Structure formats: structure tokens, C-alpha cells
Amino acid sequence: MDTKPELRVYDYVDYAIPMFNKMYQKRLKVYAKLNYRLFDDGKNGFSLLYQENNFLSQLKDDISYVGERVMISSSNEVVKQIKSMLKSDDVRLVVTKSSRTEYVIIDDIVWYGDIGKAFNKHSVILLRIVNAEFAKRLTELDSNI
């Protein structure tokens, strides 16, 4: 029997290339089935995998603490859902279309994955990443479309 306390998998994604992003989304589903947890190195905040049955309360909580901006790349239905969760008219809502994937950026929190399918109860994996640099890069990528 193996006595190692943990198994670490280092996985990378080039989210700027749609094919690589889709392959990454498929790997996330496998990680979730295997009950893998995401490692937090203490530098980039906390990241977790969510599914269609457990993401909504955390998303609502994130939106309730929004500071400046919410950026959405998803369907009009998701935009309406997110808009209804906003408690202030002072929040800047930016709607964009990405060729890579759907996402919602709430200040420095990125919800990454097929969020539209999650709202419709389809089997999906969402990645919640608290990382200012990733949020900034994703924003810049889609500002240049």
C-alpha cells in the first residue's frame, strides 16, 4: 500500500486558445469525480471547484460583497440573473463575449466555466479563482476582441 500523504497534479491551461480551454474543462470534470481539491499556495487566494448543485450560494455571497465591477461573458439569461443579485446601482456591470469560455468576474474573483449551463442545472464544473492577476488578464484579453 502506498503511504504517500498526497498526490499533486500540476495542470496548466492556456485559456486564450479555445481548444485548450475545452480540454481543461473536461479535465476539471474528471478531477471533481475523483474528489481532487485545489491547492492554495497562500499567494493567490482560494480556489475551489463547484458544480451546478452547489455554486449559487457562493456566487450570491461574492456578488453581495462586490466593490467596483462585475464583468460577465455569458448569455443574456445569466446577465439578467447576475443583475438581479446586485444590491447597488453603483456597481459597474460590463457585458462582453468571449470566444474561450463563459465567466463572471467580481472584482478579483473569477467564476470560470459554463455558468449558463450551471444556472440551467446541467452537469458542469465551475472554477472559482480568487486572483487579481488572472482577473486582470482575462479582462484585458476580452477588451481586445
Salt bridges, closest charged atoms under 4 A:
GLU6 OE2 - ARG8 NE 3.00
ASP11 OD2 - ARG27 NE 2.82
ASP62 OD2 - ARG128 NE 2.81
GLU133 OE2 - ARG137 NE 3.00
GLU140 OE2 - LYS136 NZ 3.98
ASP142 OD1 - ARG100 NH2 2.02
